[in-house]
């Protein structure tokens, strides 16, 4: 590989890394190590970025919209948990647990096909 091509790749990788820092800083800044809530926030954010990639013009996958829909389904389940949707329900713990279980089942079954 030519040296100029290696330099161009390093510059591209640096730009991507800086963009990732910008996208992730607010999420990581709020992260705390004492609650599952923050774990779901991080996963939610990663899924959001993946969904935007698969549904956007940069997607290299033929069925990008379908994949984005699958990712969105998981995000919405996690959003219910993050936003305490079930806080006023009698069986809130069970409802929340079901959403988390369903979200991770979808990730386990489909996530390996979400990449280009």
C-alpha positions as CSV (number, residue, x, y, z in Angstrom):
1,X,0.0,0.0,0.0
2,X,1.3,3.4,-0.9
3,X,2.3,5.8,1.9
4,X,-0.1,8.5,0.7
5,X,-3.0,6.0,0.9
6,X,-2.0,5.0,4.4
7,X,-1.9,8.7,5.4
8,X,-5.3,9.3,3.9
9,X,-6.7,6.3,5.8
10,X,-5.2,7.6,9.1
11,X,-6.7,11.0,8.5
12,X,-10.1,9.5,7.7
13,X,-9.9,7.3,10.8
14,X,-9.0,10.3,12.9
15,X,-12.0,12.3,11.6
16,X,-14.3,9.4,12.3
17,X,-12.9,9.1,15.8
18,X,-13.4,12.8,16.5
19,X,-17.0,12.6,15.2
20,X,-17.6,9.6,17.5
21,X,-16.2,11.5,20.5
22,X,-18.7,14.3,19.7
23,X,-21.6,11.9,19.3
24,X,-20.8,9.9,22.4
25,X,-19.6,12.6,24.9
26,X,-23.0,13.6,26.2
27,X,-24.0,10.0,26.8
28,X,-20.8,8.9,28.5
29,X,-20.7,12.1,30.5
30,X,-24.0,11.2,32.1
31,X,-23.1,7.6,32.7
32,X,-23.0,6.3,36.3
33,X,-21.9,2.9,37.5
34,X,-24.6,2.2,40.0
35,X,-27.8,1.7,37.9
36,X,-28.9,-0.4,35.0
37,X,-30.6,2.7,33.6
38,X,-27.4,4.0,32.2
39,X,-26.6,0.7,30.6
40,X,-29.8,1.0,28.7
41,X,-29.1,4.6,27.8
42,X,-25.8,3.5,26.2
43,X,-27.3,0.7,24.3
44,X,-30.2,3.0,23.2
45,X,-27.8,5.5,21.9
46,X,-25.8,2.9,20.0
47,X,-29.0,1.6,18.4
48,X,-30.0,5.1,17.5
49,X,-26.8,5.6,15.6
50,X,-27.1,2.2,13.9
51,X,-30.7,2.9,12.9
52,X,-29.8,6.3,11.4
53,X,-27.0,4.6,9.4
54,X,-29.2,1.8,8.1
55,X,-32.1,4.0,7.1
56,X,-29.9,6.8,5.7
57,X,-28.4,7.4,2.3
58,X,-25.0,5.9,3.5
59,X,-26.5,2.5,4.0
60,X,-24.8,-0.2,2.0
61,X,-27.3,-2.9,2.8
62,X,-30.1,-3.8,0.4
63,X,-32.7,-4.2,3.2
64,X,-31.5,-1.2,5.3
65,X,-35.0,0.1,6.0
66,X,-36.1,-3.3,7.3
67,X,-33.1,-3.5,9.5
68,X,-33.7,0.0,10.8
69,X,-37.3,-1.0,11.7
70,X,-35.9,-4.0,13.7
71,X,-33.5,-1.7,15.5
72,X,-36.2,0.8,16.2
73,X,-38.4,-1.9,17.8
74,X,-35.6,-2.6,20.2
75,X,-35.0,1.1,20.9
76,X,-38.7,1.7,21.7
77,X,-38.7,-1.2,24.2
78,X,-35.6,0.2,25.9
79,X,-37.1,3.7,25.8
80,X,-40.1,2.4,27.8
81,X,-37.7,1.3,30.5
82,X,-35.5,4.5,30.3
83,X,-38.5,6.8,30.6
84,X,-40.1,4.7,33.4
85,X,-43.2,4.2,31.4
86,X,-44.6,1.7,33.8
87,X,-43.9,3.6,37.1
88,X,-47.6,4.0,37.9
89,X,-48.6,0.5,37.1
90,X,-49.3,-2.2,39.7
91,X,-47.0,-4.7,37.9
92,X,-44.4,-2.2,36.8
93,X,-41.4,-4.5,37.6
94,X,-42.8,-7.3,35.5
95,X,-43.7,-5.0,32.6
96,X,-40.3,-3.5,32.6
97,X,-38.6,-6.9,32.8
98,X,-40.7,-8.1,29.8
99,X,-39.6,-5.1,27.7
100,X,-35.9,-5.7,28.6
101,X,-36.2,-9.4,27.9
102,X,-37.9,-8.8,24.5
103,X,-35.3,-6.2,23.5
104,X,-32.4,-8.5,24.3
105,X,-34.1,-11.4,22.6
106,X,-34.4,-9.4,19.4
107,X,-30.8,-8.3,19.7
108,X,-29.7,-11.9,20.2
109,X,-31.7,-13.2,17.2
110,X,-31.2,-10.4,14.7
111,X,-28.2,-8.2,15.5
112,X,-25.6,-10.2,13.5
113,X,-27.6,-9.4,10.4
114,X,-27.6,-5.6,11.1
115,X,-24.2,-4.8,9.7
116,X,-23.1,-4.0,6.2
